[in-house]
Amino acid sequence: MSSGSPVVVKLGGTTITEQQDVLGEIVAERRQRPVIVVHGGGKRLTEWLERLGVASRFEAGRRVTDDATLEVFLAVLGGLINAELTAALLRLGADAVGLRGIDGGSIRGPRADGLGRVISEGVADPALLETLLDAGRLPVLTPMGLDPDGLICNVNADDAAAAVSAALGGELVLLTDTDGVRDASGERIVELTPDAAERLITDGVIAGGMVPKVRSALRALGPGSRAERAVIADGRLNGALHGALHEGRGTGFRMS
Protein backbone atom coordinates (compact mmCIF):
# COMPACT_ATOMS: atom_id res chain seq x y z
CA MET A 1 0.00 0.00 0.00
CA SER A 2 1.17 3.55 -0.68
CA SER A 3 2.70 5.43 2.26
CA GLY A 4 0.59 6.70 5.12
CA SER A 5 -2.29 5.33 7.13
CA PRO A 6 -5.44 5.09 4.96
CA VAL A 7 -8.70 6.90 5.56
CA VAL A 8 -12.08 5.56 4.43
CA VAL A 9 -14.62 8.33 3.84
CA LYS A 10 -18.32 7.54 3.62
CA LEU A 11 -20.26 10.11 1.57
CA GLY A 12 -23.97 10.42 1.03
CA GLY A 13 -25.38 10.21 -2.46
CA THR A 14 -26.59 13.81 -2.79
CA THR A 15 -25.84 15.89 -5.86
CA ILE A 16 -22.26 16.72 -6.80
CA THR A 17 -22.98 20.44 -6.40
CA GLU A 18 -23.80 19.88 -2.73
CA GLN A 19 -20.53 18.00 -2.16
CA GLN A 20 -17.96 20.17 -3.95
CA ASP A 21 -16.28 21.30 -0.74
CA VAL A 22 -15.83 17.84 0.73
CA LEU A 23 -14.70 16.42 -2.61
CA GLY A 24 -11.98 19.06 -2.71
CA GLU A 25 -10.96 18.04 0.80
CA ILE A 26 -10.80 14.40 -0.24
CA VAL A 27 -8.42 15.28 -3.08
CA ALA A 28 -6.25 17.35 -0.72
CA GLU A 29 -6.15 14.52 1.84
CA ARG A 30 -5.23 12.04 -0.92
CA ARG A 31 -2.05 14.04 -1.53
CA GLN A 32 -0.97 13.11 2.00
CA ARG A 33 -2.25 9.54 2.44
CA PRO A 34 -4.34 6.81 0.78
CA VAL A 35 -8.07 7.58 0.62
CA ILE A 36 -11.03 5.34 -0.22
CA VAL A 37 -14.50 6.80 -0.80
CA VAL A 38 -17.61 4.71 -0.09
CA HIS A 39 -20.79 6.44 -1.23
CA GLY A 40 -24.45 6.09 -0.36
CA GLY A 41 -27.42 7.30 -2.34
CA GLY A 42 -30.58 6.30 -0.52
CA LYS A 43 -32.43 9.57 -1.15
CA ARG A 44 -31.78 9.53 -4.90
CA LEU A 45 -32.57 5.81 -5.06
CA THR A 46 -35.96 6.49 -3.47
CA GLU A 47 -36.60 9.27 -6.01
CA TRP A 48 -35.85 6.92 -8.92
CA LEU A 49 -37.94 4.13 -7.42
CA GLU A 50 -40.88 6.55 -7.19
CA ARG A 51 -40.39 7.60 -10.84
CA LEU A 52 -40.47 3.96 -11.89
CA GLY A 53 -43.41 3.04 -9.68
CA VAL A 54 -41.46 0.70 -7.41
CA ALA A 55 -42.52 0.91 -3.77
CA SER A 56 -39.93 1.54 -1.06
CA ARG A 57 -40.16 -0.35 2.23
CA PHE A 58 -37.97 -0.11 5.31
CA GLU A 59 -37.45 -2.26 8.39
CA ALA A 60 -35.70 -0.68 11.40
CA GLY A 61 -34.25 1.99 9.13
CA ARG A 62 -32.91 -0.49 6.56
CA ARG A 63 -34.20 -0.69 3.00
CA VAL A 64 -35.94 -3.93 2.05
CA THR A 65 -34.43 -4.87 -1.31
CA ASP A 66 -36.44 -7.14 -3.57
CA ASP A 67 -35.40 -8.00 -7.13
CA ALA A 68 -37.06 -4.92 -8.65
CA THR A 69 -35.46 -2.59 -6.09
CA LEU A 70 -32.08 -4.22 -6.65
CA GLU A 71 -32.20 -3.49 -10.39
CA VAL A 72 -32.79 0.21 -9.72
CA PHE A 73 -30.16 0.19 -6.96
CA LEU A 74 -27.58 -1.20 -9.39
CA ALA A 75 -28.42 1.43 -12.00
CA VAL A 76 -28.61 4.45 -9.70
CA LEU A 77 -25.82 3.78 -7.19
CA GLY A 78 -23.58 1.50 -9.25
CA GLY A 79 -24.08 3.59 -12.39
CA LEU A 80 -25.26 7.18 -12.00
CA ILE A 81 -23.92 8.18 -8.57
CA ASN A 82 -20.64 6.30 -8.81
CA ALA A 83 -19.94 7.78 -12.24
CA GLU A 84 -20.77 11.32 -11.08
CA LEU A 85 -18.50 11.11 -8.05
CA THR A 86 -15.65 9.48 -9.97
CA ALA A 87 -15.81 12.11 -12.73
CA ALA A 88 -15.97 14.96 -10.20
CA LEU A 89 -12.87 13.69 -8.38
CA LEU A 90 -11.03 13.28 -11.68
CA ARG A 91 -11.85 16.90 -12.56
CA LEU A 92 -10.35 17.95 -9.23
CA GLY A 93 -7.09 16.17 -10.04
CA ALA A 94 -7.46 12.82 -8.29
CA ASP A 95 -6.74 9.52 -10.03
CA ALA A 96 -10.20 8.24 -9.10
CA VAL A 97 -11.37 4.77 -10.07
CA GLY A 98 -15.04 3.80 -9.79
CA LEU A 99 -15.80 0.27 -8.69
CA ARG A 100 -18.41 -1.80 -6.89
CA GLY A 101 -18.20 -3.94 -3.82
CA ILE A 102 -18.65 -7.02 -5.99
CA ASP A 103 -15.48 -6.28 -8.00
CA GLY A 104 -12.76 -8.68 -6.95
CA GLY A 105 -15.19 -10.07 -4.38
CA SER A 106 -14.32 -7.03 -2.26
CA ILE A 107 -17.36 -7.33 0.02
CA ARG A 108 -19.08 -10.57 0.96
CA GLY A 109 -21.40 -11.62 3.74
CA PRO A 110 -24.64 -13.27 4.85
CA ARG A 111 -28.03 -11.82 4.10
CA ALA A 112 -29.90 -9.87 6.75
CA ASP A 113 -33.08 -11.58 7.92
CA GLY A 114 -36.24 -10.14 6.43
CA LEU A 115 -34.58 -7.56 4.16
CA GLY A 116 -34.33 -9.53 0.91
CA ARG A 117 -31.20 -8.88 -1.18
CA VAL A 118 -29.31 -7.13 1.64
CA ILE A 119 -26.04 -8.17 3.25
CA SER A 120 -25.55 -7.59 6.96
CA GLU A 121 -22.12 -7.31 8.57
CA GLY A 122 -20.21 -7.80 5.35
CA VAL A 123 -16.51 -8.60 5.38
CA ALA A 124 -14.11 -6.86 3.02
CA ASP A 125 -11.29 -8.48 1.07
CA PRO A 126 -8.78 -5.62 0.71
CA ALA A 127 -6.67 -7.14 -2.10
CA LEU A 128 -8.13 -5.13 -5.02
CA LEU A 129 -8.32 -1.91 -3.01
CA GLU A 130 -4.71 -2.28 -1.87
CA THR A 131 -3.62 -2.81 -5.48
CA LEU A 132 -5.36 0.41 -6.51
CA LEU A 133 -3.94 2.34 -3.56
CA ASP A 134 -0.44 1.06 -4.34
CA ALA A 135 -0.90 2.45 -7.86
CA GLY A 136 -1.79 5.88 -6.46
CA ARG A 137 -5.48 5.60 -7.28
CA LEU A 138 -8.47 6.83 -5.29
CA PRO A 139 -11.12 4.08 -5.23
CA VAL A 140 -14.77 5.19 -5.27
CA LEU A 141 -16.78 2.22 -4.03
CA THR A 142 -20.49 1.50 -4.48
CA PRO A 143 -21.81 -0.38 -1.42
CA MET A 144 -22.84 -3.74 -2.78
CA GLY A 145 -21.56 -7.24 -2.20
CA LEU A 146 -21.99 -10.95 -2.80
CA ASP A 147 -23.96 -13.31 -0.58
CA PRO A 148 -22.83 -16.92 0.09
CA ASP A 149 -24.48 -18.00 -3.20
CA GLY A 150 -22.59 -15.35 -5.17
CA LEU A 151 -25.71 -13.22 -5.73
CA ILE A 152 -25.45 -9.42 -5.80
CA CYS A 153 -26.88 -7.69 -2.73
CA ASN A 154 -27.36 -4.19 -1.38
CA VAL A 155 -25.08 -3.19 1.50
CA ASN A 156 -25.74 -0.22 3.76
CA ALA A 157 -23.06 2.36 2.93
CA ASP A 158 -22.02 2.87 6.57
CA ASP A 159 -21.65 -0.90 6.97
CA ALA A 160 -19.64 -1.17 3.76
CA ALA A 161 -17.33 1.65 4.81
CA ALA A 162 -16.85 0.01 8.21
CA ALA A 163 -15.95 -3.32 6.60
CA VAL A 164 -13.42 -1.67 4.29
CA SER A 165 -11.86 0.30 7.15
CA ALA A 166 -11.61 -2.83 9.32
CA ALA A 167 -9.78 -4.61 6.49
CA LEU A 168 -7.43 -1.78 5.49
CA GLY A 169 -6.79 -0.10 8.84
CA GLY A 170 -6.34 3.60 9.50
CA GLU A 171 -9.32 5.87 10.10
CA LEU A 172 -13.00 5.79 9.16
CA VAL A 173 -15.04 8.98 8.70
CA LEU A 174 -18.81 8.61 8.41
CA LEU A 175 -20.11 11.93 7.09
CA THR A 176 -23.76 12.55 7.90
CA ASP A 177 -26.17 15.43 8.59
CA THR A 178 -25.41 15.94 12.28
CA ASP A 179 -22.24 16.86 14.13
CA GLY A 180 -21.69 13.61 15.97
CA VAL A 181 -23.43 11.87 18.86
CA ARG A 182 -25.27 13.83 21.57
CA ASP A 183 -25.49 13.03 25.27
CA ALA A 184 -28.68 13.12 27.36
CA SER A 185 -28.41 16.91 27.69
CA GLY A 186 -27.97 17.41 23.95
CA GLU A 187 -24.26 18.20 24.08
CA ARG A 188 -21.90 16.74 21.51
CA ILE A 189 -19.78 13.85 22.79
CA VAL A 190 -16.19 14.34 21.68
CA GLU A 191 -15.08 10.72 22.03
CA LEU A 192 -16.69 7.39 22.91
CA THR A 193 -15.40 3.94 23.77
CA PRO A 194 -17.44 0.92 22.61
CA ASP A 195 -18.65 0.22 26.17
CA ALA A 196 -19.84 3.80 26.68
CA ALA A 197 -21.58 3.81 23.30
CA GLU A 198 -23.41 0.58 24.08
CA ARG A 199 -24.60 2.01 27.40
CA LEU A 200 -26.00 5.08 25.64
CA ILE A 201 -27.83 2.87 23.14
CA THR A 202 -29.26 0.72 25.94
CA ASP A 203 -30.38 3.84 27.82
CA GLY A 204 -32.06 5.25 24.71
CA VAL A 205 -29.79 8.31 24.56
CA ILE A 206 -28.49 7.17 21.18
CA ALA A 207 -31.67 6.46 19.24
CA GLY A 208 -33.28 6.45 15.79
CA GLY A 209 -31.05 6.69 12.74
CA MET A 210 -27.96 7.35 14.85
CA VAL A 211 -28.02 3.78 16.22
CA PRO A 212 -27.00 2.03 12.96
CA LYS A 213 -24.32 4.67 12.33
CA VAL A 214 -22.84 4.14 15.79
CA ARG A 215 -23.01 0.37 15.36
CA SER A 216 -21.15 0.71 12.04
CA ALA A 217 -18.44 2.78 13.74
CA LEU A 218 -18.15 0.17 16.49
CA ARG A 219 -18.07 -2.67 13.95
CA ALA A 220 -15.13 -0.98 12.22
CA LEU A 221 -13.21 -1.27 15.50
CA GLY A 222 -14.36 -4.78 16.41
CA PRO A 223 -12.38 -7.99 16.97
CA GLY A 224 -9.77 -8.60 14.28
CA SER A 225 -10.07 -5.09 12.86
CA ARG A 226 -7.07 -3.13 11.66
CA ALA A 227 -8.87 0.22 12.03
CA GLU A 228 -7.52 2.64 14.62
CA ARG A 229 -10.31 5.21 14.92
CA ALA A 230 -13.77 6.03 13.60
CA VAL A 231 -15.53 9.41 13.47
CA ILE A 232 -19.14 10.44 12.86
CA ALA A 233 -19.22 14.07 11.68
CA ASP A 234 -21.39 16.59 9.86
CA GLY A 235 -20.56 16.51 6.15
CA ARG A 236 -22.46 19.74 5.49
CA LEU A 237 -19.98 21.96 7.34
CA ASN A 238 -17.12 23.78 5.65
CA GLY A 239 -13.92 21.84 6.21
CA ALA A 240 -15.91 18.78 7.28
CA LEU A 241 -13.29 16.13 6.49
CA HIS A 242 -10.30 18.08 7.76
CA GLY A 243 -12.22 18.95 10.91
CA ALA A 244 -13.15 15.31 11.56
CA LEU A 245 -9.60 14.06 11.01
CA HIS A 246 -7.51 16.87 12.49
CA GLU A 247 -9.61 19.25 14.59
CA GLY A 248 -11.76 17.03 16.80
CA ARG A 249 -15.08 17.70 15.08
CA GLY A 250 -17.86 15.16 15.38
CA THR A 251 -17.66 12.17 17.71
CA GLY A 252 -14.63 9.91 17.65
CA PHE A 253 -14.57 6.23 18.61
CA ARG A 254 -11.59 4.27 19.91
CA MET A 255 -11.28 0.81 21.37
CA SER A 256 -10.20 2.15 24.78
C-alpha positions in Angstrom: 0.0 0.0 0.0 1.2 3.6 -0.7 2.7 5.4 2.3 0.6 6.7 5.1 -2.3 5.3 7.1 -5.4 5.1 5.0 -8.7 6.9 5.6 -12.1 5.6 4.4 -14.6 8.3 3.8 -18.3 7.5 3.6 -20.3 10.1 1.6 -24.0 10.4 1.0 -25.4 10.2 -2.5 -26.6 13.8 -2.8 -25.8 15.9 -5.9 -22.3 16.7 -6.8 -23.0 20.4 -6.4 -23.8 19.9 -2.7 -20.5 18.0 -2.2 -18.0 20.2 -4.0 -16.3 21.3 -0.7 -15.8 17.8 0.7 -14.7 16.4 -2.6 -12.0 19.1 -2.7 -11.0 18.0 0.8 -10.8 14.4 -0.2 -8.4 15.3 -3.1 -6.3 17.4 -0.7 -6.1 14.5 1.8 -5.2 12.0 -0.9 -2.0 14.0 -1.5 -1.0 13.1 2.0 -2.2 9.5 2.4 -4.3 6.8 0.8 -8.1 7.6 0.6 -11.0 5.3 -0.2 -14.5 6.8 -0.8 -17.6 4.7 -0.1 -20.8 6.4 -1.2 -24.4 6.1 -0.4 -27.4 7.3 -2.3 -30.6 6.3 -0.5 -32.4 9.6 -1.2 -31.8 9.5 -4.9 -32.6 5.8 -5.1 -36.0 6.5 -3.5 -36.6 9.3 -6.0 -35.8 6.9 -8.9 -37.9 4.1 -7.4 -40.9 6.6 -7.2 -40.4 7.6 -10.8 -40.5 4.0 -11.9 -43.4 3.0 -9.7 -41.5 0.7 -7.4 -42.5 0.9 -3.8 -39.9 1.5 -1.1 -40.2 -0.4 2.2 -38.0 -0.1 5.3 -37.5 -2.3 8.4 -35.7 -0.7 11.4 -34.2 2.0 9.1 -32.9 -0.5 6.6 -34.2 -0.7 3.0 -35.9 -3.9 2.0 -34.4 -4.9 -1.3 -36.4 -7.1 -3.6 -35.4 -8.0 -7.1 -37.1 -4.9 -8.7 -35.5 -2.6 -6.1 -32.1 -4.2 -6.6 -32.2 -3.5 -10.4 -32.8 0.2 -9.7 -30.2 0.2 -7.0 -27.6 -1.2 -9.4 -28.4 1.4 -12.0 -28.6 4.5 -9.7 -25.8 3.8 -7.2 -23.6 1.5 -9.3 -24.1 3.6 -12.4 -25.3 7.2 -12.0 -23.9 8.2 -8.6 -20.6 6.3 -8.8 -19.9 7.8 -12.2 -20.8 11.3 -11.1 -18.5 11.1 -8.0 -15.6 9.5 -10.0 -15.8 12.1 -12.7 -16.0 15.0 -10.2 -12.9 13.7 -8.4 -11.0 13.3 -11.7 -11.8 16.9 -12.6 -10.3 18.0 -9.2 -7.1 16.2 -10.0 -7.5 12.8 -8.3 -6.7 9.5 -10.0 -10.2 8.2 -9.1 -11.4 4.8 -10.1 -15.0 3.8 -9.8 -15.8 0.3 -8.7 -18.4 -1.8 -6.9 -18.2 -3.9 -3.8 -18.6 -7.0 -6.0 -15.5 -6.3 -8.0 -12.8 -8.7 -6.9 -15.2 -10.1 -4.4 -14.3 -7.0 -2.3 -17.4 -7.3 0.0 -19.1 -10.6 1.0 -21.4 -11.6 3.7 -24.6 -13.3 4.8 -28.0 -11.8 4.1 -29.9 -9.9 6.7 -33.1 -11.6 7.9 -36.2 -10.1 6.4 -34.6 -7.6 4.2 -34.3 -9.5 0.9 -31.2 -8.9 -1.2 -29.3 -7.1 1.6 -26.0 -8.2 3.2 -25.6 -7.6 7.0 -22.1 -7.3 8.6 -20.2 -7.8 5.3 -16.5 -8.6 5.4 -14.1 -6.9 3.0 -11.3 -8.5 1.1 -8.8 -5.6 0.7 -6.7 -7.1 -2.1 -8.1 -5.1 -5.0 -8.3 -1.9 -3.0 -4.7 -2.3 -1.9 -3.6 -2.8 -5.5 -5.4 0.4 -6.5 -3.9 2.3 -3.6 -0.4 1.1 -4.3 -0.9 2.5 -7.9 -1.8 5.9 -6.5 -5.5 5.6 -7.3 -8.5 6.8 -5.3 -11.1 4.1 -5.2 -14.8 5.2 -5.3 -16.8 2.2 -4.0 -20.5 1.5 -4.5 -21.8 -0.4 -1.4 -22.8 -3.7 -2.8 -21.6 -7.2 -2.2 -22.0 -11.0 -2.8 -24.0 -13.3 -0.6 -22.8 -16.9 0.1 -24.5 -18.0 -3.2 -22.6 -15.4 -5.2 -25.7 -13.2 -5.7 -25.5 -9.4 -5.8 -26.9 -7.7 -2.7 -27.4 -4.2 -1.4 -25.1 -3.2 1.5 -25.7 -0.2 3.8 -23.1 2.4 2.9 -22.0 2.9 6.6 -21.7 -0.9 7.0 -19.6 -1.2 3.8 -17.3 1.7 4.8 -16.9 0.0 8.2 -16.0 -3.3 6.6 -13.4 -1.7 4.3 -11.9 0.3 7.1 -11.6 -2.8 9.3 -9.8 -4.6 6.5 -7.4 -1.8 5.5 -6.8 -0.1 8.8 -6.3 3.6 9.5 -9.3 5.9 10.1 -13.0 5.8 9.2 -15.0 9.0 8.7 -18.8 8.6 8.4 -20.1 11.9 7.1 -23.8 12.5 7.9 -26.2 15.4 8.6 -25.4 15.9 12.3 -22.2 16.9 14.1 -21.7 13.6 16.0 -23.4 11.9 18.9 -25.3 13.8 21.6 -25.5 13.0 25.3 -28.7 13.1 27.4 -28.4 16.9 27.7 -28.0 17.4 24.0 -24.3 18.2 24.1 -21.9 16.7 21.5 -19.8 13.9 22.8 -16.2 14.3 21.7 -15.1 10.7 22.0 -16.7 7.4 22.9 -15.4 3.9 23.8 -17.4 0.9 22.6 -18.6 0.2 26.2 -19.8 3.8 26.7 -21.6 3.8 23.3 -23.4 0.6 24.1 -24.6 2.0 27.4 -26.0 5.1 25.6 -27.8 2.9 23.1 -29.3 0.7 25.9 -30.4 3.8 27.8 -32.1 5.3 24.7 -29.8 8.3 24.6 -28.5 7.2 21.2 -31.7 6.5 19.2 -33.3 6.5 15.8 -31.1 6.7 12.7 -28.0 7.3 14.8 -28.0 3.8 16.2 -27.0 2.0 13.0 -24.3 4.7 12.3 -22.8 4.1 15.8 -23.0 0.4 15.4 -21.2 0.7 12.0 -18.4 2.8 13.7 -18.2 0.2 16.5 -18.1 -2.7 13.9 -15.1 -1.0 12.2 -13.2 -1.3 15.5 -14.4 -4.8 16.4 -12.4 -8.0 17.0 -9.8 -8.6 14.3 -10.1 -5.1 12.9 -7.1 -3.1 11.7 -8.9 0.2 12.0 -7.5 2.6 14.6 -10.3 5.2 14.9 -13.8 6.0 13.6 -15.5 9.4 13.5 -19.1 10.4 12.9 -19.2 14.1 11.7 -21.4 16.6 9.9 -20.6 16.5 6.1 -22.5 19.7 5.5 -20.0 22.0 7.3 -17.1 23.8 5.7 -13.9 21.8 6.2 -15.9 18.8 7.3 -13.3 16.1 6.5 -10.3 18.1 7.8 -12.2 18.9 10.9 -13.1 15.3 11.6 -9.6 14.1 11.0 -7.5 16.9 12.5 -9.6 19.2 14.6 -11.8 17.0 16.8 -15.1 17.7 15.1 -17.9 15.2 15.4 -17.7 12.2 17.7 -14.6 9.9 17.7 -14.6 6.2 18.6 -11.6 4.3 19.9 -11.3 0.8 21.4 -10.2 2.1 24.8 
